[in-house]
Amino acid sequence: MAELLEIIMLVCFGFSWPMNVMKSYKSRTTKGKSLAFLILILVGYIAGIAAKFLNPVYMAAFAEKWYVLFFYFLNFGMVTADLLFYIRNYRWERKEMTKHESAGDR
């Protein structure tokens, strides 16, 4: 039952990350995003993955329960993609700001 609840949690989080990634991709802005939040979520997923690998009971049944780790890695990948778009958008915003500042000096 505990694994089922954990999977439900991971799936619920997993459905929201693709929407965030698409928003980051399309918006080309960091507005409404928090770098600290994204990093904390990544650290949380790393801790969850490490906990699974360090749990001897889980590892003994890994052949039957591999799918739990799959969802952790899938969500980790989504958050990583969102972080990469954050970095892209941040650089794009800085470039645009510099362009506008230099145009204003003329």
C-alpha positions as CSV (number, residue, x, y, z in Angstrom):
1,M,0.0,0.0,0.0
2,A,2.9,2.4,0.8
3,E,4.4,1.9,-2.7
4,L,1.0,2.6,-4.3
5,L,0.6,5.9,-2.4
6,E,4.2,6.8,-3.3
7,I,3.5,6.2,-6.9
8,I,0.3,8.3,-6.8
9,M,2.3,11.1,-5.3
10,L,5.0,10.8,-8.0
11,V,2.4,10.6,-10.8
12,C,0.6,13.7,-9.5
13,F,3.8,15.6,-9.5
14,G,4.8,14.1,-12.8
15,F,1.6,15.4,-14.5
16,S,2.3,19.0,-13.4
17,W,6.0,19.1,-14.5
18,P,5.4,18.8,-18.3
19,M,3.0,21.8,-18.1
20,N,5.7,23.8,-16.3
21,V,8.4,22.8,-18.8
22,M,6.2,23.9,-21.7
23,K,5.4,27.2,-20.0
24,S,9.1,27.9,-19.5
25,Y,9.8,26.9,-23.1
26,K,7.1,29.2,-24.6
27,S,7.3,32.1,-22.2
28,R,11.0,32.8,-22.6
29,T,10.9,34.5,-19.1
30,T,11.9,33.6,-15.6
31,K,8.9,35.5,-14.2
32,G,6.9,33.3,-11.8
33,K,9.8,30.9,-11.5
34,S,12.1,30.3,-8.6
35,L,15.6,29.0,-9.0
36,A,15.8,28.0,-5.3
37,F,12.5,26.1,-5.7
38,L,13.7,24.1,-8.7
39,I,17.0,23.3,-6.9
40,L,15.2,22.2,-3.8
41,I,12.9,19.9,-5.8
42,L,15.9,18.4,-7.5
43,V,17.6,17.8,-4.2
44,G,14.4,16.2,-2.9
45,Y,14.2,13.8,-5.8
46,I,17.9,12.9,-5.4
47,A,17.2,12.2,-1.7
48,G,14.2,10.0,-2.7
49,I,16.3,8.1,-5.3
50,A,19.1,7.6,-2.8
51,A,16.7,6.4,-0.2
52,K,15.4,3.7,-2.6
53,F,19.0,2.5,-3.4
54,L,19.9,2.5,0.3
55,N,16.8,0.5,1.3
56,P,17.8,-3.2,1.4
57,V,14.1,-4.3,1.4
58,Y,13.4,-2.3,-1.7
59,M,16.6,-3.4,-3.4
60,A,15.8,-7.1,-2.6
61,A,12.5,-6.7,-4.5
62,F,13.9,-4.4,-7.2
63,A,12.9,-6.7,-10.0
64,E,9.2,-6.4,-9.0
65,K,9.3,-2.7,-7.9
66,W,11.6,-1.0,-10.5
67,Y,8.7,1.2,-11.6
68,V,8.8,3.3,-8.5
69,L,12.4,4.5,-9.3
70,F,11.3,5.0,-12.9
71,F,8.9,7.7,-11.8
72,Y,11.5,9.3,-9.6
73,F,13.9,9.5,-12.5
74,L,11.2,10.7,-14.9
75,N,10.2,13.6,-12.6
76,F,13.9,14.4,-12.0
77,G,14.3,14.7,-15.7
78,M,11.3,17.0,-16.0
79,V,12.5,19.3,-13.2
80,T,16.0,19.3,-14.8
81,A,14.5,20.3,-18.2
82,D,12.6,23.1,-16.4
83,L,15.8,24.2,-14.7
84,L,17.6,24.3,-18.1
85,F,14.9,26.4,-19.6
86,Y,15.1,28.7,-16.5
87,I,18.8,29.2,-17.3
88,R,18.1,29.8,-21.0
89,N,15.4,32.3,-20.2
90,Y,17.5,34.1,-17.6
91,R,20.3,34.5,-20.2
92,W,17.9,35.6,-22.8
93,E,16.4,38.2,-20.4
94,R,19.9,39.5,-19.5
95,K,20.8,39.8,-23.2
96,E,17.6,41.7,-24.0
97,M,18.1,44.0,-21.0
98,T,21.7,44.7,-22.1
99,K,20.4,45.4,-25.7
100,H,17.8,47.8,-24.5
101,E,20.2,49.6,-22.1
102,S,22.8,50.1,-24.9
103,A,20.1,51.3,-27.3
104,G,19.0,53.8,-24.7
105,D,22.5,55.3,-24.5
106,R,22.5,56.5,-28.1
